[in-house]
Amino acid sequence: MGRGKIEIKRIENSSNRQVTYSKRKNGILKKAKEITVLCDAQVSLIIFAASGKMHDYISPSTTLIDILERYHKTSGKRLWDAKHENLNGEIERLKKENDSMQIELRHLKGDDINSLNYKELMALEDALETGLVSVREKQMDVYRMLRRNVC
């Protein structure tokens, strides 16, 4: 028994549409994997469901960035505009800031302080003392509140 031809148009019944989406999505992902293995092709596939959920496949031998750069070089179409370039710069800035904060946190914990000079150690000591005073004040506030509630 062969498969019947269907008219390619939107499926009105939502449950039938979901079943068809799921089956066809799995089928196209399977085909992408097969063409990668059989033909040593670099494949990138991104699918967005009507619900907004994303499904993707990228050949193990490449990255999405590599695929997008090759697409840009081959087609000449710009995928990134100036706004995206600025966002990329902002991401890099935030990564550097995060790294700096991670180092500062390690220093506050007492880790990796051998690399600090005298002035940096003094600043670290002042920051720790200020924090300790703040913690003690908060501790006393909590203690006073507990005493008021108990008495």
Phi and psi in degrees as a GROMACS rama.xvg file:
@    title "Ramachandran Plot"
@    xaxis  label "Phi"
@    yaxis  label "Psi"
@TYPE xy
-88.8948  168.383  GLY-2
-83.2078  142.238  ARG-3
-83.5698  150.119  GLY-4
-75.9339  141.082  LYS-5
-115.589  152.836  ILE-6
-79.1298  131.715  GLU-7
-84.0137  99.93  ILE-8
-155.477  167.834  LYS-9
-60.5539  133.677  ARG-10
-82.5898  122.037  ILE-11
-75.7944  -38.5328  GLU-12
-72.3229  119.907  ASN-13
-65.7662  -36.328  SER-14
-71.0627  -39.2387  SER-15
-64.1421  -39.4112  ASN-16
-63.0595  -41.3581  ARG-17
-65.8363  -42.4015  GLN-18
-63.4796  -45.233  VAL-19
-62.7352  -42.896  THR-20
-58.4832  -48.6625  TYR-21
-60.8113  -47.2473  SER-22
-64.5929  -45.4635  LYS-23
-69.8329  -35.4215  ARG-24
-61.6147  -48.4018  LYS-25
-60.9034  -38.5202  ASN-26
-64.8786  -44.6543  GLY-27
-71.8939  -33.546  ILE-28
-65.1334  -40.5095  LEU-29
-62.577  -43.0668  LYS-30
-64.0968  -38.8021  LYS-31
-62.6012  -42.9001  ALA-32
-65.3226  -41.2893  LYS-33
-63.6957  -45.3627  GLU-34
-66.7205  -30.3375  ILE-35
-63.7626  -47.4034  THR-36
-73.767  -49.4594  VAL-37
-68.5754  -39.8407  LEU-38
-111.576  3.69705  CYS-39
54.1972  39.0137  ASP-40
-92.0174  152.715  ALA-41
-97.1932  118.55  GLN-42
-123.692  139.313  VAL-43
-133.191  129.039  SER-44
-134.994  127.402  LEU-45
-126.966  129.412  ILE-46
-126.457  129.003  ILE-47
-110.066  121.564  PHE-48
-74.0538  163.905  ALA-49
-60.0475  -27.8043  ALA-50
-74.8221  -11.7041  SER-51
99.846  -9.39688  GLY-52
-70.1699  140.125  LYS-53
-106.66  140.069  MET-54
-126.569  138.418  HIS-55
-145.005  160.549  ASP-56
-144.261  134.054  TYR-57
-133.365  132.752  ILE-58
-53.3309  139.255  SER-59
-61.4593  -23.9303  PRO-60
-85.2057  3.76326  SER-61
-143.906  179.407  THR-62
-125.36  163.205  THR-63
-61.9741  -38.9115  LEU-64
-60.7028  -44.6644  ILE-65
-60.8419  -43.8424  ASP-66
-61.8553  -45.9162  ILE-67
-65.1995  -38.1066  LEU-68
-65.6294  -41.7009  GLU-69
-64.9635  -38.9691  ARG-70
-61.702  -45.2118  TYR-71
-62.172  -45.4503  HIS-72
-64.4491  -40.3442  LYS-73
-75.8194  -44.8  THR-74
-89.977  -24.0966  SER-75
79.4491  2.23636  GLY-76
-86.1136  134.85  LYS-77
-81.9116  124.044  ARG-78
-95.6978  -24.8944  LEU-79
-115.039  130.474  TRP-80
-102.629  -175.299  ASP-81
-61.0832  -35.3581  ALA-82
-60.4921  -43.1002  LYS-83
-67.4495  -36.2431  HIS-84
-62.976  -41.3108  GLU-85
-64.2243  -39.9839  ASN-86
-63.6807  -38.0461  LEU-87
-63.5747  -41.2348  ASN-88
-63.8228  -39.1093  GLY-89
-65.2551  -39.2927  GLU-90
-62.3926  -44.5701  ILE-91
-61.8731  -41.4335  GLU-92
-62.5316  -44.1081  ARG-93
-66.1835  -35.0537  LEU-94
-63.2011  -43.6113  LYS-95
-64.6042  -41.3968  LYS-96
-63.5465  -40.6906  GLU-97
-62.7846  -44.2045  ASN-98
-59.9694  -43.0366  ASP-99
-62.3263  -41.7417  SER-100
-67.4671  -35.104  MET-101
-63.6329  -42.4629  GLN-102
-64.0195  -44.7453  ILE-103
-61.569  -39.9462  GLU-104
-64.2069  -41.9181  LEU-105
-60.6247  -41.0532  ARG-106
-63.0123  -42.9746  HIS-107
-63.5928  -30.0655  LEU-108
-80.4927  -7.64664  LYS-109
93.0054  4.2839  GLY-110
-89.3907  147.28  ASP-111
56.027  40.8109  ASP-112
-95.0252  -4.39797  ILE-113
-64.0639  -25.3254  ASN-114
-83.5018  -6.64972  SER-115
-82.8609  145.258  LEU-116
-88.3276  179.129  ASN-117
-59.1837  -47.6726  TYR-118
-61.572  -42.0085  LYS-119
-65.3638  -38.2533  GLU-120
-65.7866  -39.2137  LEU-121
-65.0099  -42.5247  MET-122
-63.5025  -39.662  ALA-123
-64.109  -42.3263  LEU-124
-62.4682  -43.5407  GLU-125
-61.5209  -43.2064  ASP-126
-62.9853  -41.6303  ALA-127
-66.2331  -41.1207  LEU-128
-64.2259  -42.6868  GLU-129
-61.1479  -42.9915  THR-130
-64.3927  -39.7852  GLY-131
-64.6884  -42.5363  LEU-132
-61.3385  -42.8939  VAL-133
-63.177  -42.156  SER-134
-64.6735  -42.9355  VAL-135
-64.6605  -39.4972  ARG-136
-62.8037  -44.5073  GLU-137
-64.1477  -40.2056  LYS-138
-61.6947  -42.4247  GLN-139
-67.0836  -38.6975  MET-140
-60.018  -45.3395  ASP-141
-64.3959  -42.4092  VAL-142
-61.286  -45.9523  TYR-143
-61.2256  -42.6479  ARG-144
-63.7669  -42.0207  MET-145
-64.122  -39.9051  LEU-146
-64.8617  -40.5321  ARG-147
-62.5949  -41.8144  ARG-148
-70.7859  -32.3824  ASN-149
-77.7088  -41.7223  VAL-150
